[in-house]
Every structure is written in structure tokens, then in C-alpha cells.
Amino acid sequence: MVAFAMPAGVTRAQVEAIAALAQLDLDPSEVELFTRQLCDILAYVDELQQVDTSGVPPTSHVAPGGASDRPDEVRPSLDPPDALANAPDAARETPLGSFFKVPRVLG
């Protein structure tokens, strides 16, 4: 069952518009290359849409259960003074606890 209709292809103008939105400066050969590649990708997706999956149950994982499916249990961890002992710049104590002081990474 097709969930949505796939576009027939991608035009140069659409690739140029996407490049502009992504703030990419593409030369004409790159526009041609990406136009061909996007058309190939959409053709393959359209081919996948044609596969009959009516007898396949929906899944969220490819394998039942997983290594990440472990019980959530309380385990001992480091005491704050031990955790902060090797910190280059241990932060002050706050009402919420002790924290590492790290360099600012955003604005």
C-alpha cells in the first residue's frame, strides 16, 4: 500500500532551491550530479513503495529485545567530592548539588 505519492523526478530548479535553503553554493556540475542522484533516490523509494508488506507486522526494532533493554535499577555512583576531585575547575556547591564548570560552548 502506497502511503503517499512520490514526485516523478527532481528538476535543476528544485535542487538549486534546496541548495539555496541550505546555503550551499553549488557549481553547475554539482547541480547536475545532485539532480541525478536525487532522481535515483526517489526512483528507488518509489520501487520500495511497490513492495507488498500487507502480511508483515509493524515493528519498531529489527530484533526482539535488545542489549539496550535492561531493567532500570539503582546502582552506586561516585560521591560528588570524588567526581569533582580531578576536575580542572570544580564548580561551587549550589542548592541543586555540585557541578562541573565547563567552558561556554554556545553564544
N, C-alpha and C positions, 0 to 999 in steps of 0.2 A: 504494500500500500504506500503510495507516494504521499508524504506529509505536506510537501509544498512543491510548487513548480519551480524548476531550475531555469535560469535565464539561458537563452540559446548560445550566447557567447559574450565575450568581453570586447569592447571596442578600444581603440587607441585613446579616444577622448575620455573614456571611463578610467583607464589606467592613469592618464595624466591628471584627472581629477582626484583620484585616490592618492597619487604621489603628492599633489599639492596639499591635500589634507594632512598627510604625514610629514609635510615639509621636507620632501625629498627632491633633489634636483637631478632628474634623470636625463641622460642624453638620448637622442633618438634611437640608438641601437638598444639601449636598456628598455625603452618603452616597448619596442618590438618584441624583445625577449620576454618581458613580463606579460605582455598581452598574450603571446603564445602559451606561456606557462599557465596563466590563469585559465585560459580556454581549455587546456589539457586537464587541469584540476577539476574544473566544473564538468567536463565530459565524463571524467571518472566518477565523480559524485553522482551524476545522473545515472551512470551504469549501476552503481551501488543501490540507488533508489529502486531499481527494477527487480532486485533480488526479493524473492518471496520469503518473508520471515513470519508468515502467519502462524506457523507451528512452533516458533521459538519463544519461550517465555522471556519477559523482560528481566534484565539483570542489572545490578549496579556494580558487580565485580565479576571478573572472568573466572575466578576460582572461589569455591565456597570457603568461607572463613579465611583468615589471613594472618600473617605474622603480626599485623598491627591490631588484631582483635584480641587484646588481652584484658583481663579484668582490671578495673581501676581500683588500686589498693594503696593505702597509705604506707609509705616507706620512709625510713630515716633519711635525712639530708644533712648538709653541712650547717653548723651553727653560724649565725651571721658574723661573729668575730673571726672564725676560721675562714669563711668565704672571702671576707674583706682583707685578710692578712697580707695577701700578695698583690692586692690592687694597687696600681700606680698612684691613684688619688682616691682614697677611700672617702666616701661621702659622709655627710653628717647624719646623725640619728634624727629621724623625723617621727611624728606620731604614727606613721604607717610602717615604720621599721627602718632598717639600714639599707642603703642603696649604693651601687657603684656610680661614680661620677665619670661620665664619658664625654668625649668631645662632641660638640654640636654638629649634627650632620645635615640638618635642614635649615635653610634661611637663617 
